Amino acid sequence: MIHFYFDETKFKIDGTEYLALAGVLIEDQNLSSIISHLEELKTKLKEDQFLGKKEENRLLHFTEDNLEIQPKVIEYLREQKVKVYIAYQVLSDDYQNTYNSVMTKILFDRFQKNHTYKFIINYEENTHIKPTKLNKAIGNISKIVRERKPTFKEYSLVKVNKTEPLNVLPDYFLGVFRQYITVNKRKDFMERNFEKLRKKIRLILDMENDIFYHKDNPYNR
């Protein structure tokens, strides 16, 4: 079984607004270890930030965590057995349509490559996203994959709320990527953060220009 955790972010480059999604792929045998290590991390951070006190279920969040917390979370991410896929596209007037397009672009190749596995697709709740429309879009690509790969197994789509602990994974990868791609005068620590996570990011896809960035064609800005 494969677990996919998705999150999205918006950013602007030269006045054009984009929507990016990150999908973090976790194989079933690694899930419990990743969760337990995350709980250990949160325990260690209780004294550094408002965690585990009045708001017991508060999540780590890239834009809210201070510069003391962020490097510790990034170090945690470097040690986890995850594969990360990022794609982005110009945000149209139809948010849901853009979201569906980016997510299915990430999923399509993963479905084909891992066609003997069942997929559990977790995405964070979002008022712009209707689950029925998203499920229909994913169902459409799953039919194509099944025609090509008859052994393709079913998928499940799960809407998770803000308290889902593993939301931190795609949130942080997107946060680091957004800083790297949008800040013209990046500080050294922003460069370091991205480079520390680069090996975990298997693919960055610029859907507007149909450019695939990977280890043999590394992303640089």
VOKEKOL-384564 format. One record per residue (C-alpha): residue number from 1; residue in three letters; chain; x, y, z. Coordinates in nm, 2 decimals, always signed. Example, Ala and Ser with C-alpha at 12.3 -4.5 7.8 and 13.67 -1.06 7.14 Angstrom:
+-----+--------+--------+--------+--------+--------+
! num ! residu ! chaine !      x !      y !      z !
+-----+--------+--------+--------+--------+--------+
!   1 !    Ala !      A !  +1.23 !  -0.45 !  +0.78 !
!   2 !    Ser !      A !  +1.37 !  -0.11 !  +0.71 !
+-----+--------+--------+--------+--------+--------+
***
This chain:
+-----+--------+--------+--------+--------+--------+
! num ! residu ! chaine !      x !      y !      z !
+-----+--------+--------+--------+--------+--------+
!   1 !    Met !      A !  +0.00 !  +0.00 !  +0.00 !
!   2 !    Ile !      A !  +0.12 !  +0.35 !  -0.08 !
!   3 !    His !      A !  +0.02 !  +0.66 !  +0.12 !
!   4 !    Phe !      A !  +0.02 !  +1.00 !  -0.05 !
!   5 !    Tyr !      A !  -0.01 !  +1.32 !  +0.15 !
!   6 !    Phe !      A !  -0.09 !  +1.64 !  -0.05 !
!   7 !    Asp !      A !  -0.08 !  +2.00 !  +0.03 !
!   8 !    Glu !      A !  -0.10 !  +2.31 !  -0.19 !
!   9 !    Thr !      A !  +0.03 !  +2.67 !  -0.19 !
!  10 !    Lys !      A !  +0.01 !  +2.98 !  -0.41 !
!  11 !    Phe !      A !  +0.30 !  +3.20 !  -0.51 !
!  12 !    Lys !      A !  +0.37 !  +3.47 !  -0.76 !
!  13 !    Ile !      A !  +0.66 !  +3.51 !  -1.01 !
!  14 !    Asp !      A !  +0.68 !  +3.83 !  -1.21 !
!  15 !    Gly !      A !  +0.32 !  +3.91 !  -1.12 !
!  16 !    Thr !      A !  +0.18 !  +3.57 !  -1.24 !
!  17 !    Glu !      A !  +0.01 !  +3.36 !  -0.97 !
!  18 !    Tyr !      A !  +0.07 !  +2.99 !  -0.96 !
!  19 !    Leu !      A !  -0.07 !  +2.70 !  -0.77 !
!  20 !    Ala !      A !  +0.17 !  +2.43 !  -0.66 !
!  21 !    Leu !      A !  +0.10 !  +2.09 !  -0.50 !
!  22 !    Ala !      A !  +0.34 !  +1.86 !  -0.32 !
!  23 !    Gly !      A !  +0.27 !  +1.49 !  -0.29 !
!  24 !    Val !      A !  +0.47 !  +1.30 !  -0.03 !
!  25 !    Leu !      A !  +0.48 !  +0.93 !  -0.10 !
!  26 !    Ile !      A !  +0.52 !  +0.69 !  +0.19 !
!  27 !    Glu !      A !  +0.53 !  +0.31 !  +0.15 !
!  28 !    Asp !      A !  +0.32 !  +0.13 !  +0.41 !
!  29 !    Gln !      A !  +0.60 !  -0.03 !  +0.59 !
!  30 !    Asn !      A !  +0.76 !  +0.31 !  +0.67 !
!  31 !    Leu !      A !  +0.44 !  +0.49 !  +0.79 !
!  32 !    Ser !      A !  +0.45 !  +0.39 !  +1.16 !
!  33 !    Ser !      A !  +0.82 !  +0.49 !  +1.19 !
!  34 !    Ile !      A !  +0.76 !  +0.83 !  +1.03 !
!  35 !    Ile !      A !  +0.47 !  +0.90 !  +1.27 !
!  36 !    Ser !      A !  +0.66 !  +0.79 !  +1.58 !
!  37 !    His !      A !  +0.96 !  +1.00 !  +1.48 !
!  38 !    Leu !      A !  +0.73 !  +1.30 !  +1.43 !
!  39 !    Glu !      A !  +0.58 !  +1.25 !  +1.78 !
!  40 !    Glu !      A !  +0.94 !  +1.24 !  +1.92 !
!  41 !    Leu !      A !  +1.02 !  +1.56 !  +1.74 !
!  42 !    Lys !      A !  +0.71 !  +1.74 !  +1.87 !
!  43 !    Thr !      A !  +0.79 !  +1.64 !  +2.22 !
!  44 !    Lys !      A !  +1.14 !  +1.78 !  +2.19 !
!  45 !    Leu !      A !  +1.00 !  +2.11 !  +2.05 !
!  46 !    Lys !      A !  +0.75 !  +2.17 !  +2.32 !
!  47 !    Glu !      A !  +0.99 !  +2.40 !  +2.51 !
!  48 !    Asp !      A !  +1.09 !  +2.59 !  +2.19 !
!  49 !    Gln !      A !  +0.74 !  +2.69 !  +2.07 !
!  50 !    Phe !      A !  +0.38 !  +2.69 !  +2.18 !
!  51 !    Leu !      A !  +0.34 !  +2.31 !  +2.12 !
!  52 !    Gly !      A !  +0.16 !  +2.06 !  +2.34 !
!  53 !    Lys !      A !  +0.04 !  +2.32 !  +2.60 !
!  54 !    Lys !      A !  -0.30 !  +2.48 !  +2.56 !
!  55 !    Glu !      A !  -0.33 !  +2.36 !  +2.20 !
!  56 !    Glu !      A !  -0.24 !  +1.99 !  +2.23 !
!  57 !    Asn !      A !  -0.31 !  +1.92 !  +1.86 !
!  58 !    Arg !      A !  -0.14 !  +2.22 !  +1.71 !
!  59 !    Leu !      A !  +0.05 !  +2.12 !  +1.40 !
!  60 !    Leu !      A !  +0.40 !  +2.22 !  +1.29 !
!  61 !    His !      A !  +0.35 !  +2.47 !  +1.01 !
!  62 !    Phe !      A !  +0.62 !  +2.62 !  +0.80 !
!  63 !    Thr !      A !  +0.49 !  +2.98 !  +0.78 !
!  64 !    Glu !      A !  +0.42 !  +2.99 !  +1.16 !
!  65 !    Asp !      A !  +0.74 !  +2.81 !  +1.29 !
!  66 !    Asn !      A !  +1.02 !  +3.04 !  +1.38 !
!  67 !    Leu !      A !  +1.38 !  +3.02 !  +1.25 !
!  68 !    Glu !      A !  +1.48 !  +2.81 !  +1.54 !
!  69 !    Ile !      A !  +1.21 !  +2.55 !  +1.48 !
!  70 !    Gln !      A !  +1.23 !  +2.52 !  +1.10 !
!  71 !    Pro !      A !  +1.59 !  +2.37 !  +1.07 !
!  72 !    Lys !      A !  +1.49 !  +2.10 !  +1.33 !
!  73 !    Val !      A !  +1.19 !  +2.00 !  +1.12 !
!  74 !    Ile !      A !  +1.40 !  +2.00 !  +0.80 !
!  75 !    Glu !      A !  +1.65 !  +1.77 !  +0.97 !
!  76 !    Tyr !      A !  +1.37 !  +1.54 !  +1.06 !
!  77 !    Leu !      A !  +1.25 !  +1.54 !  +0.70 !
!  78 !    Arg !      A !  +1.59 !  +1.45 !  +0.57 !
!  79 !    Glu !      A !  +1.59 !  +1.13 !  +0.77 !
!  80 !    Gln !      A !  +1.25 !  +1.00 !  +0.67 !
!  81 !    Lys !      A !  +1.19 !  +0.74 !  +0.40 !
!  82 !    Val !      A !  +0.97 !  +0.96 !  +0.17 !
!  83 !    Lys !      A !  +0.96 !  +1.05 !  -0.20 !
!  84 !    Val !      A !  +0.83 !  +1.40 !  -0.29 !
!  85 !    Tyr !      A !  +0.67 !  +1.52 !  -0.61 !
!  86 !    Ile !      A !  +0.60 !  +1.88 !  -0.68 !
!  87 !    Ala !      A !  +0.41 !  +2.04 !  -0.97 !
!  88 !    Tyr !      A !  +0.29 !  +2.39 !  -1.04 !
!  89 !    Gln !      A !  +0.07 !  +2.56 !  -1.29 !
!  90 !    Val !      A !  -0.07 !  +2.91 !  -1.35 !
!  91 !    Leu !      A !  -0.38 !  +2.95 !  -1.13 !
!  92 !    Ser !      A !  -0.69 !  +3.00 !  -1.34 !
!  93 !    Asp !      A !  -1.02 !  +3.16 !  -1.23 !
!  94 !    Asp !      A !  -1.13 !  +2.80 !  -1.16 !
!  95 !    Tyr !      A !  -0.93 !  +2.70 !  -0.85 !
!  96 !    Gln !      A !  -1.07 !  +2.35 !  -0.84 !
!  97 !    Asn !      A !  -0.99 !  +2.29 !  -1.20 !
!  98 !    Thr !      A !  -0.63 !  +2.40 !  -1.15 !
!  99 !    Tyr !      A !  -0.60 !  +2.19 !  -0.83 !
! 100 !    Asn !      A !  -0.74 !  +1.88 !  -1.00 !
! 101 !    Ser !      A !  -0.50 !  +1.93 !  -1.30 !
! 102 !    Val !      A !  -0.19 !  +1.96 !  -1.09 !
! 103 !    Met !      A !  -0.28 !  +1.67 !  -0.85 !
! 104 !    Thr !      A !  -0.37 !  +1.43 !  -1.14 !
! 105 !    Lys !      A !  -0.05 !  +1.52 !  -1.32 !
! 106 !    Ile !      A !  +0.15 !  +1.40 !  -1.02 !
! 107 !    Leu !      A !  -0.07 !  +1.09 !  -0.96 !
! 108 !    Phe !      A !  -0.08 !  +0.97 !  -1.32 !
! 109 !    Asp !      A !  +0.28 !  +0.86 !  -1.35 !
! 110 !    Arg !      A !  +0.28 !  +0.73 !  -0.99 !
! 111 !    Phe !      A !  -0.02 !  +0.52 !  -1.06 !
! 112 !    Gln !      A !  +0.15 !  +0.37 !  -1.37 !
! 113 !    Lys !      A !  +0.48 !  +0.31 !  -1.20 !
! 114 !    Asn !      A !  +0.33 !  +0.16 !  -0.88 !
! 115 !    His !      A !  +0.03 !  -0.01 !  -1.04 !
! 116 !    Thr !      A !  +0.04 !  -0.32 !  -0.82 !
! 117 !    Tyr !      A !  -0.01 !  -0.11 !  -0.50 !
! 118 !    Lys !      A !  -0.33 !  +0.04 !  -0.36 !
! 119 !    Phe !      A !  -0.31 !  +0.41 !  -0.31 !
! 120 !    Ile !      A !  -0.44 !  +0.61 !  -0.01 !
! 121 !    Ile !      A !  -0.46 !  +0.97 !  -0.12 !
! 122 !    Asn !      A !  -0.48 !  +1.22 !  +0.17 !
! 123 !    Tyr !      A !  -0.55 !  +1.59 !  +0.09 !
! 124 !    Glu !      A !  -0.60 !  +1.87 !  +0.34 !
! 125 !    Glu !      A !  -0.95 !  +2.01 !  +0.36 !
! 126 !    Asn !      A !  -1.00 !  +2.32 !  +0.15 !
! 127 !    Thr !      A !  -1.32 !  +2.53 !  +0.10 !
! 128 !    His !      A !  -1.22 !  +2.57 !  -0.27 !
! 129 !    Ile !      A !  -1.22 !  +2.19 !  -0.33 !
! 130 !    Lys !      A !  -1.53 !  +1.97 !  -0.37 !
! 131 !    Pro !      A !  -1.44 !  +1.61 !  -0.30 !
! 132 !    Thr !      A !  -1.68 !  +1.48 !  -0.57 !
! 133 !    Lys !      A !  -1.51 !  +1.68 !  -0.84 !
! 134 !    Leu !      A !  -1.16 !  +1.58 !  -0.72 !
! 135 !    Asn !      A !  -1.26 !  +1.21 !  -0.70 !
! 136 !    Lys !      A !  -1.40 !  +1.23 !  -1.05 !
! 137 !    Ala !      A !  -1.08 !  +1.37 !  -1.19 !
! 138 !    Ile !      A !  -0.87 !  +1.11 !  -1.02 !
! 139 !    Gly !      A !  -1.12 !  +0.84 !  -1.14 !
! 140 !    Asn !      A !  -1.07 !  +0.95 !  -1.50 !
! 141 !    Ile !      A !  -0.69 !  +0.90 !  -1.49 !
! 142 !    Ser !      A !  -0.73 !  +0.57 !  -1.30 !
! 143 !    Lys !      A !  -0.94 !  +0.44 !  -1.59 !
! 144 !    Ile !      A !  -0.67 !  +0.52 !  -1.84 !
! 145 !    Val !      A !  -0.40 !  +0.36 !  -1.62 !
! 146 !    Arg !      A !  -0.61 !  +0.05 !  -1.58 !
! 147 !    Glu !      A !  -0.64 !  +0.01 !  -1.95 !
! 148 !    Arg !      A !  -0.26 !  +0.02 !  -1.98 !
! 149 !    Lys !      A !  -0.19 !  -0.16 !  -1.66 !
! 150 !    Pro !      A !  -0.47 !  -0.41 !  -1.58 !
! 151 !    Thr !      A !  -0.31 !  -0.49 !  -1.25 !
! 152 !    Phe !      A !  -0.37 !  -0.13 !  -1.12 !
! 153 !    Lys !      A !  -0.54 !  -0.15 !  -0.79 !
! 154 !    Glu !      A !  -0.80 !  +0.08 !  -0.64 !
! 155 !    Tyr !      A !  -0.73 !  +0.41 !  -0.47 !
! 156 !    Ser !      A !  -0.90 !  +0.58 !  -0.18 !
! 157 !    Leu !      A !  -0.94 !  +0.95 !  -0.15 !
! 158 !    Val !      A !  -0.93 !  +1.09 !  +0.21 !
! 159 !    Lys !      A !  -1.00 !  +1.44 !  +0.31 !
! 160 !    Val !      A !  -0.80 !  +1.52 !  +0.63 !
! 161 !    Asn !      A !  -0.85 !  +1.81 !  +0.86 !
! 162 !    Lys !      A !  -0.59 !  +2.06 !  +0.99 !
! 163 !    Thr !      A !  -0.50 !  +1.83 !  +1.29 !
! 164 !    Glu !      A !  -0.36 !  +1.55 !  +1.07 !
! 165 !    Pro !      A !  +0.00 !  +1.52 !  +1.19 !
! 166 !    Leu !      A !  +0.15 !  +1.41 !  +0.86 !
! 167 !    Asn !      A !  +0.03 !  +1.74 !  +0.69 !
! 168 !    Val !      A !  +0.36 !  +1.87 !  +0.81 !
! 169 !    Leu !      A !  +0.54 !  +1.68 !  +0.54 !
! 170 !    Pro !      A !  +0.40 !  +1.84 !  +0.22 !
! 171 !    Asp !      A !  +0.36 !  +2.17 !  +0.41 !
! 172 !    Tyr !      A !  +0.73 !  +2.19 !  +0.48 !
! 173 !    Phe !      A !  +0.85 !  +2.07 !  +0.14 !
! 174 !    Leu !      A !  +0.62 !  +2.33 !  -0.02 !
! 175 !    Gly !      A !  +0.73 !  +2.61 !  +0.22 !
! 176 !    Val !      A !  +1.10 !  +2.55 !  +0.15 !
! 177 !    Phe !      A !  +1.03 !  +2.53 !  -0.23 !
! 178 !    Arg !      A !  +0.82 !  +2.84 !  -0.23 !
! 179 !    Gln !      A !  +1.10 !  +3.04 !  -0.06 !
! 180 !    Tyr !      A !  +1.35 !  +2.91 !  -0.30 !
! 181 !    Ile !      A !  +1.15 !  +2.98 !  -0.61 !
! 182 !    Thr !      A !  +1.00 !  +3.32 !  -0.52 !
! 183 !    Val !      A !  +1.26 !  +3.52 !  -0.31 !
! 184 !    Asn !      A !  +1.48 !  +3.71 !  -0.55 !
! 185 !    Lys !      A !  +1.75 !  +3.79 !  -0.29 !
! 186 !    Arg !      A !  +1.75 !  +3.47 !  -0.10 !
! 187 !    Lys !      A !  +1.93 !  +3.45 !  +0.23 !
! 188 !    Asp !      A !  +2.19 !  +3.17 !  +0.27 !
! 189 !    Phe !      A !  +1.97 !  +2.97 !  +0.50 !
! 190 !    Met !      A !  +1.69 !  +2.95 !  +0.24 !
! 191 !    Glu !      A !  +1.94 !  +2.80 !  -0.01 !
! 192 !    Arg !      A !  +2.06 !  +2.56 !  +0.25 !
! 193 !    Asn !      A !  +1.71 !  +2.45 !  +0.34 !
! 194 !    Phe !      A !  +1.63 !  +2.36 !  -0.02 !
! 195 !    Glu !      A !  +1.96 !  +2.19 !  -0.08 !
! 196 !    Lys !      A !  +1.91 !  +1.98 !  +0.24 !
! 197 !    Leu !      A !  +1.58 !  +1.85 !  +0.10 !
! 198 !    Arg !      A !  +1.67 !  +1.83 !  -0.27 !
! 199 !    Lys !      A !  +1.75 !  +1.45 !  -0.26 !
! 200 !    Lys !      A !  +1.40 !  +1.38 !  -0.12 !
! 201 !    Ile !      A !  +1.24 !  +1.56 !  -0.41 !
! 202 !    Arg !      A !  +1.22 !  +1.32 !  -0.69 !
! 203 !    Leu !      A !  +1.05 !  +1.55 !  -0.94 !
! 204 !    Ile !      A !  +0.96 !  +1.92 !  -0.98 !
! 205 !    Leu !      A !  +0.73 !  +1.97 !  -1.28 !
! 206 !    Asp !      A !  +0.68 !  +2.31 !  -1.44 !
! 207 !    Met !      A !  +0.35 !  +2.24 !  -1.61 !
! 208 !    Glu !      A !  +0.33 !  +2.57 !  -1.80 !
! 209 !    Asn !      A !  +0.65 !  +2.49 !  -1.99 !
! 210 !    Asp !      A !  +0.63 !  +2.11 !  -1.97 !
! 211 !    Ile !      A !  +0.97 !  +2.09 !  -1.80 !
! 212 !    Phe !      A !  +1.06 !  +1.80 !  -1.57 !
! 213 !    Tyr !      A !  +1.33 !  +1.87 !  -1.31 !
! 214 !    His !      A !  +1.50 !  +1.57 !  -1.15 !
! 215 !    Lys !      A !  +1.85 !  +1.45 !  -1.05 !
! 216 !    Asp !      A !  +1.97 !  +1.45 !  -1.41 !
! 217 !    Asn !      A !  +1.81 !  +1.79 !  -1.48 !
! 218 !    Pro !      A !  +1.83 !  +1.97 !  -1.14 !
! 219 !    Tyr !      A !  +1.60 !  +2.26 !  -1.05 !
! 220 !    Asn !      A !  +1.78 !  +2.59 !  -1.01 !
! 221 !    Arg !      A !  +1.65 !  +2.95 !  -0.99 !
+-----+--------+--------+--------+--------+--------+
***
